[in-house]
Amino acid sequence: MTLSNPCDLSGHTALVTGSSRGIGKATALTLAAAGAKVVVTSRNLEACEAVVAEIETEGGQALAVACNVSSQEQVEALVQESQQKLGNISILVCNAATNPAYGPMSGLDKNAFNKIMETNVVANIHLINLVAPIMSEIGGGSIILLSSIAGIMGSKTIGAYAISKAADIQLARNYAVDLGRQNIRVNAILPGLIRTDFSEVLWEGERGKRFIEQTPLGRLGEANDIAGVALFLASEASKFVTGQGIVADGGVMISDPF
């Protein structure tokens, strides 16, 4: 038996949306460290270039591309440029998200809800539909959707965001069924509360302290905690895992309510 590292991503090209900061950046750096060529993309080109510089400093290969995922034209250009410069995409991480609405559902603004769904759900559908044929042609791939434990809980403050993340979990199931015979695996990651700029309103101050108190591991999550799960799902280590929602929340969902 020849020993090999099932998490080695040498020869793979990974496209990670929303990867100029937070979970997306940590995931891009982790996949690059495992040997993948990585497309770093967000709306901020300068921030993407800074992540690429980090990867290249460590001997990796990466490409920075500015893209607003809610624009179909920009997403199509993103996939085309990625293909041309880094080769066939075999790993797709749909991480880009937005949440402009806080408060009860009764006060939800229609435009804010539409923006959330367009960025967090519809953009993922469009991107997967562009990349899946590429993966099929090369014999398979891995698609990872960044969802949230909010997608399997009720919420009085981020209800619209929770709806979008519940939809992402269902996207993983649907696409896993659609694409499985093409050797394309599709899974979702459901992070708990992660210490990023995006979620600062949820973890700062007393609210964060209360969350830590009910978390079995006794701390908030860090971006690298989720990047490790993404590496597992992107690699051969998870080659028989598809259609799943992997919870990474420090144990919040199983904590003792009494």
URBEL-V536029 format. One record per residue. RES is the residue in one small letter. SS is DSSP state (helix for helix, strand for strand, loop for the rest). OMEGA is omega in whole degrees, 0 to 359 (NA if undefined). Layout:
BEGIN
res=RES ss=SS omega=OMEGA
res=RES ss=SS omega=OMEGA
END
This chain:
BEGIN
res=m ss=loop omega=179
res=t ss=loop omega=179
res=l ss=loop omega=178
res=s ss=loop omega=180
res=n ss=loop omega=183
res=p ss=loop omega=179
res=c ss=loop omega=177
res=d ss=loop omega=182
res=l ss=loop omega=178
res=s ss=loop omega=180
res=g ss=loop omega=180
res=h ss=loop omega=172
res=t ss=strand omega=182
res=a ss=strand omega=174
res=l ss=strand omega=183
res=v ss=strand omega=180
res=t ss=strand omega=181
res=g ss=loop omega=190
res=s ss=loop omega=177
res=s ss=loop omega=179
res=r ss=loop omega=172
res=g ss=helix omega=182
res=i ss=helix omega=180
res=g ss=helix omega=178
res=k ss=helix omega=179
res=a ss=helix omega=179
res=t ss=helix omega=178
res=a ss=helix omega=180
res=l ss=helix omega=181
res=t ss=helix omega=179
res=l ss=helix omega=177
res=a ss=helix omega=179
res=a ss=helix omega=179
res=a ss=loop omega=174
res=g ss=loop omega=181
res=a ss=loop omega=165
res=k ss=strand omega=191
res=v ss=strand omega=171
res=v ss=strand omega=180
res=v ss=strand omega=185
res=t ss=strand omega=171
res=s ss=strand omega=178
res=r ss=loop omega=185
res=n ss=loop omega=184
res=l ss=helix omega=182
res=e ss=helix omega=179
res=a ss=helix omega=177
res=c ss=helix omega=180
res=e ss=helix omega=178
res=a ss=helix omega=177
res=v ss=helix omega=177
res=v ss=helix omega=179
res=a ss=helix omega=177
res=e ss=helix omega=181
res=i ss=helix omega=182
res=e ss=helix omega=177
res=t ss=helix omega=180
res=e ss=loop omega=177
res=g ss=loop omega=179
res=g ss=loop omega=180
res=q ss=loop omega=183
res=a ss=strand omega=182
res=l ss=strand omega=177
res=a ss=strand omega=179
res=v ss=strand omega=176
res=a ss=strand omega=181
res=c ss=loop omega=168
res=n ss=loop omega=188
res=v ss=loop omega=178
res=s ss=loop omega=176
res=s ss=loop omega=180
res=q ss=helix omega=181
res=e ss=helix omega=180
res=q ss=helix omega=178
res=v ss=helix omega=178
res=e ss=helix omega=178
res=a ss=helix omega=178
res=l ss=helix omega=181
res=v ss=helix omega=181
res=q ss=helix omega=180
res=e ss=helix omega=178
res=s ss=helix omega=180
res=q ss=helix omega=184
res=q ss=helix omega=189
res=k ss=helix omega=182
res=l ss=helix omega=177
res=g ss=loop omega=186
res=n ss=loop omega=180
res=i ss=loop omega=178
res=s ss=loop omega=178
res=i ss=strand omega=177
res=l ss=strand omega=176
res=v ss=strand omega=180
res=c ss=strand omega=186
res=n ss=loop omega=184
res=a ss=loop omega=182
res=a ss=loop omega=176
res=t ss=loop omega=176
res=n ss=loop omega=180
res=p ss=loop omega=185
res=a ss=loop omega=174
res=y ss=loop omega=180
res=g ss=strand omega=184
res=p ss=loop omega=180
res=m ss=helix omega=182
res=s ss=helix omega=179
res=g ss=helix omega=186
res=l ss=loop omega=177
res=d ss=loop omega=183
res=k ss=helix omega=181
res=n ss=helix omega=178
res=a ss=helix omega=179
res=f ss=helix omega=180
res=n ss=helix omega=179
res=k ss=helix omega=179
res=i ss=helix omega=182
res=m ss=helix omega=180
res=e ss=helix omega=182
res=t ss=helix omega=189
res=n ss=helix omega=185
res=v ss=helix omega=185
res=v ss=helix omega=179
res=a ss=helix omega=178
res=n ss=helix omega=178
res=i ss=helix omega=181
res=h ss=helix omega=182
res=l ss=helix omega=179
res=i ss=helix omega=181
res=n ss=helix omega=176
res=l ss=helix omega=187
res=v ss=helix omega=183
res=a ss=helix omega=178
res=p ss=helix omega=177
res=i ss=helix omega=179
res=m ss=helix omega=180
res=s ss=helix omega=182
res=e ss=helix omega=182
res=i ss=helix omega=174
res=g ss=loop omega=176
res=g ss=loop omega=180
res=g ss=strand omega=181
res=s ss=strand omega=177
res=i ss=strand omega=184
res=i ss=strand omega=178
res=l ss=strand omega=176
res=l ss=strand omega=177
res=s ss=loop omega=181
res=s ss=loop omega=173
res=i ss=helix omega=175
res=a ss=helix omega=181
res=g ss=helix omega=178
res=i ss=helix omega=179
res=m ss=loop omega=170
res=g ss=loop omega=181
res=s ss=loop omega=176
res=k ss=loop omega=182
res=t ss=loop omega=182
res=i ss=strand omega=185
res=g ss=helix omega=181
res=a ss=helix omega=176
res=y ss=helix omega=180
res=a ss=helix omega=178
res=i ss=helix omega=181
res=s ss=helix omega=182
res=k ss=helix omega=172
res=a ss=helix omega=178
res=a ss=helix omega=179
res=d ss=helix omega=176
res=i ss=helix omega=179
res=q ss=helix omega=174
res=l ss=helix omega=180
res=a ss=helix omega=179
res=r ss=helix omega=183
res=n ss=helix omega=182
res=y ss=helix omega=176
res=a ss=helix omega=178
res=v ss=helix omega=182
res=d ss=helix omega=193
res=l ss=helix omega=185
res=g ss=helix omega=182
res=r ss=helix omega=174
res=q ss=helix omega=180
res=n ss=loop omega=176
res=i ss=strand omega=180
res=r ss=strand omega=181
res=v ss=strand omega=182
res=n ss=strand omega=176
res=a ss=strand omega=172
res=i ss=strand omega=180
res=l ss=strand omega=179
res=p ss=strand omega=167
res=g ss=loop omega=181
res=l ss=loop omega=184
res=i ss=strand omega=184
res=r ss=loop omega=176
res=t ss=loop omega=176
res=d ss=loop omega=183
res=f ss=loop omega=186
res=s ss=loop omega=187
res=e ss=helix omega=181
res=v ss=helix omega=182
res=l ss=helix omega=186
res=w ss=helix omega=182
res=e ss=loop omega=172
res=g ss=helix omega=186
res=e ss=helix omega=180
res=r ss=helix omega=179
res=g ss=helix omega=179
res=k ss=helix omega=179
res=r ss=helix omega=179
res=f ss=helix omega=179
res=i ss=helix omega=181
res=e ss=helix omega=181
res=q ss=loop omega=179
res=t ss=loop omega=182
res=p ss=loop omega=180
res=l ss=loop omega=173
res=g ss=loop omega=178
res=r ss=loop omega=171
res=l ss=loop omega=175
res=g ss=strand omega=174
res=e ss=loop omega=183
res=a ss=helix omega=180
res=n ss=helix omega=177
res=d ss=helix omega=181
res=i ss=helix omega=178
res=a ss=helix omega=178
res=g ss=helix omega=177
res=v ss=helix omega=178
res=a ss=helix omega=177
res=l ss=helix omega=177
res=f ss=helix omega=183
res=l ss=helix omega=179
res=a ss=helix omega=191
res=s ss=loop omega=177
res=e ss=helix omega=178
res=a ss=helix omega=182
res=s ss=helix omega=189
res=k ss=loop omega=177
res=f ss=loop omega=180
res=v ss=loop omega=176
res=t ss=loop omega=179
res=g ss=loop omega=186
res=q ss=loop omega=171
res=g ss=strand omega=183
res=i ss=strand omega=180
res=v ss=strand omega=176
res=a ss=strand omega=191
res=d ss=loop omega=182
res=g ss=loop omega=178
res=g ss=loop omega=183
res=v ss=helix omega=185
res=m ss=helix omega=180
res=i ss=helix omega=183
res=s ss=loop omega=182
res=d ss=loop omega=182
res=p ss=loop omega=183
res=f ss=loop omega=NA
END
